[in-house]
Amino acid sequence: MTARAFTAFVFVLSLCQHAYAQSRIPPELMWQSGQQKPTDSQLAVKVGDKAPLFDLPGIDGKRVALSQYLGVKNVVLSFIPAAWTPVCSGQWPGYNLAKSVFESNEAVLIGISCDNLPSLNAWVVEMGGVWFPVASDFWPHGALAKKLGILRSDGITERAIFIIDKKGVISYIDVHDINSRPDLGQIAEALARLK
């Protein structure tokens, strides 16, 4: 499969999953945040920097730490602004059908938000679950997001993707328009470049 065909495949896949995910959350449970300022923070890291170490609580009761993957897996951090919102509720379930994209590139995906654990867990369960670890950066509030420079002035994070290679170096950053989902094809291409 050519790179272009692969990217198109991933795009179509994500659209299908988006529709699926949206149907799982009852509309009355969805917070309609409306159109927001696309970005509202100042990046504190750049490609080529060592990623800050983190050790966050996961919704499965386990810790999620960067150190457990160093030298073993590439790491993709997917920050979403808030649970129970329309765009976020399409983004993470969209990665369920793309699990092979991460696995084939020796990568682990970690979902992170500043929501507290109970709310984050309830939202993920309501969406039907995800295959990747989900961690909370709730307390100290947004500590990891602050280190990366993606904590917005209202206390939520940017919608952002960071790819960290096995040596712990940041190889890709996408601080995305908070109102739309990052392109899965670009993530796949960035991971492929690590081979």
C-alpha positions as CSV (number, residue, x, y, z in Angstrom):
1,M,0.0,0.0,0.0
2,T,1.4,3.4,-1.0
3,A,1.8,6.2,1.6
4,R,-1.0,8.2,-0.1
5,A,-3.3,5.2,-0.1
6,F,-2.5,4.5,3.5
7,T,-3.2,8.0,4.5
8,A,-6.6,7.9,2.6
9,F,-7.4,4.7,4.4
10,V,-6.7,6.1,7.8
11,F,-8.8,9.2,7.0
12,V,-11.8,7.2,5.9
13,L,-11.4,5.0,8.9
14,S,-11.4,7.9,11.2
15,L,-14.5,9.4,9.6
16,C,-16.4,6.1,10.1
17,Q,-15.3,5.9,13.7
18,H,-16.2,9.5,14.3
19,A,-19.8,8.8,13.3
20,Y,-19.8,5.7,15.5
21,A,-18.4,7.5,18.5
22,Q,-20.9,10.4,18.3
23,S,-23.8,8.0,18.4
24,R,-22.7,6.4,21.7
25,I,-23.0,9.5,23.9
26,P,-26.5,10.7,24.6
27,P,-26.9,14.3,23.4
28,E,-28.1,15.4,26.9
29,L,-24.8,14.3,28.4
30,M,-22.7,16.2,25.9
31,W,-21.4,19.7,27.0
32,Q,-21.7,22.0,24.0
33,S,-18.8,24.3,24.5
34,G,-19.3,26.2,21.2
35,Q,-16.6,27.7,19.0
36,Q,-13.5,28.5,21.1
37,K,-10.2,30.4,20.5
38,P,-8.2,27.9,18.4
39,T,-5.2,28.0,20.8
40,D,-4.6,29.9,24.1
41,S,-1.1,28.9,25.3
42,Q,2.6,29.2,24.6
43,L,4.5,26.1,23.9
44,A,7.4,25.5,26.4
45,V,9.1,22.7,24.4
46,K,10.1,22.1,20.8
47,V,11.0,19.2,18.5
48,G,14.4,17.9,19.6
49,D,13.9,18.6,23.3
50,K,13.9,15.9,25.9
51,A,10.3,15.2,27.0
52,P,9.5,16.0,30.6
53,L,9.1,12.9,32.7
54,F,5.6,12.3,34.0
55,D,3.9,9.8,36.3
56,L,0.1,10.2,36.2
57,P,-2.8,8.2,37.6
58,G,-4.7,6.1,35.1
59,I,-8.4,5.4,35.0
60,D,-7.6,1.7,35.4
61,G,-6.0,2.3,38.8
62,K,-2.5,2.0,37.5
63,R,0.2,4.6,37.0
64,V,1.1,5.9,33.6
65,A,4.7,7.0,33.4
66,L,7.0,7.9,30.5
67,S,9.8,6.0,32.1
68,Q,8.1,2.6,31.6
69,Y,8.3,3.1,27.8
70,L,11.7,4.6,27.4
71,G,13.9,2.3,25.3
72,V,10.9,0.1,24.5
73,K,8.2,2.1,22.7
74,N,7.7,5.3,20.9
75,V,5.0,7.3,22.8
76,V,2.2,9.3,21.4
77,L,0.6,11.7,23.9
78,S,-3.0,12.8,23.0
79,F,-4.1,15.7,25.1
80,I,-7.8,16.5,24.8
81,P,-9.4,19.6,26.4
82,A,-12.4,18.0,28.2
83,A,-14.5,14.9,28.6
84,W,-18.1,15.0,27.6
85,T,-17.5,17.4,24.7
86,P,-18.3,16.7,21.0
87,V,-14.9,16.8,19.4
88,C,-13.1,14.9,22.1
89,S,-15.9,12.3,22.1
90,G,-15.1,11.6,18.4
91,Q,-11.3,11.8,18.7
92,W,-10.3,9.1,21.1
93,P,-12.8,6.4,19.9
94,G,-11.5,7.2,16.5
95,Y,-8.2,5.7,17.5
96,N,-9.8,2.3,18.3
97,L,-10.0,1.3,14.7
98,A,-6.4,2.6,14.1
99,K,-4.7,0.5,16.8
100,S,-2.6,-1.2,14.2
101,V,-1.2,2.2,13.1
102,F,0.4,2.6,16.5
103,E,1.4,-1.1,17.0
104,S,3.1,-1.3,13.6
105,N,5.2,1.7,14.5
106,E,6.2,0.3,17.9
107,A,4.2,3.1,19.6
108,V,1.9,3.3,22.6
109,L,-0.8,5.9,22.6
110,I,-1.6,7.6,25.9
111,G,-4.7,9.8,26.3
112,I,-4.4,12.6,28.8
113,S,-6.8,15.3,30.0
114,C,-7.1,17.6,33.1
115,D,-10.4,16.0,34.0
116,N,-10.5,14.2,37.3
117,L,-10.4,10.4,37.3
118,P,-14.1,9.7,38.1
119,S,-15.4,12.0,35.3
120,L,-12.7,10.8,32.9
121,N,-13.5,7.1,33.6
122,A,-17.3,7.6,33.3
123,W,-16.8,9.3,29.9
124,V,-14.5,6.6,28.5
125,V,-16.9,3.8,29.7
126,E,-19.9,5.6,28.1
127,M,-18.0,5.8,24.8
128,G,-17.5,2.0,24.9
129,G,-13.9,2.1,26.1
130,V,-10.6,2.6,24.4
131,W,-7.6,0.3,23.9
132,F,-4.9,2.7,25.2
133,P,-4.1,4.0,28.7
134,V,-6.0,7.1,29.8
135,A,-4.4,9.3,32.4
136,S,-5.5,12.3,34.4
137,D,-3.4,15.5,34.7
138,F,-5.9,16.9,37.2
139,W,-3.7,17.3,40.3
140,P,-1.5,19.2,40.7
141,H,-3.8,20.7,38.1
142,G,-2.3,20.5,34.6
143,A,1.2,20.0,35.9
144,L,2.4,18.1,32.8
145,A,0.4,20.4,30.5
146,K,2.2,23.4,32.1
147,K,5.6,21.8,31.5
148,L,4.7,21.4,27.8
149,G,3.1,24.8,27.6
150,I,-0.3,23.7,26.5
151,L,-2.4,24.7,29.6
152,R,-5.0,27.2,28.5
153,S,-6.0,30.2,30.6
154,D,-9.3,28.5,31.5
155,G,-7.6,25.5,33.0
156,I,-8.2,23.0,30.2
157,T,-5.4,21.8,27.9
158,E,-5.0,22.4,24.2
159,R,-5.9,19.6,21.9
160,A,-2.4,18.5,21.2
161,I,-0.3,15.6,20.0
162,F,3.3,14.9,21.1
163,I,5.3,12.1,19.7
164,I,8.3,11.0,21.9
165,D,10.8,8.5,20.5
166,K,12.3,5.7,22.4
167,K,15.1,7.9,23.6
168,G,12.7,10.3,25.2
169,V,13.1,13.0,22.6
170,I,10.1,14.9,21.2
171,S,10.0,14.3,17.5
172,Y,6.6,15.7,16.6
173,I,4.2,18.4,18.0
174,D,0.8,19.4,16.8
175,V,-1.0,21.9,19.0
176,H,-4.2,21.7,17.1
177,D,-7.1,24.0,16.7
178,I,-9.2,23.1,19.8
179,N,-12.3,23.0,17.6
180,S,-11.2,20.2,15.4
181,R,-9.5,16.8,15.6
182,P,-5.8,16.2,14.6
183,D,-5.2,14.4,11.3
184,L,-4.6,10.8,12.0
185,G,-2.7,10.4,8.7
186,Q,-0.1,13.0,9.8
187,I,0.4,11.1,13.1
188,A,0.9,7.9,11.1
189,E,3.4,9.6,8.8
190,A,5.3,11.1,11.8
191,L,5.5,7.7,13.4
192,A,6.7,6.1,10.2
193,R,9.6,8.5,10.1
194,L,10.9,7.1,13.4
195,K,11.7,3.7,11.8
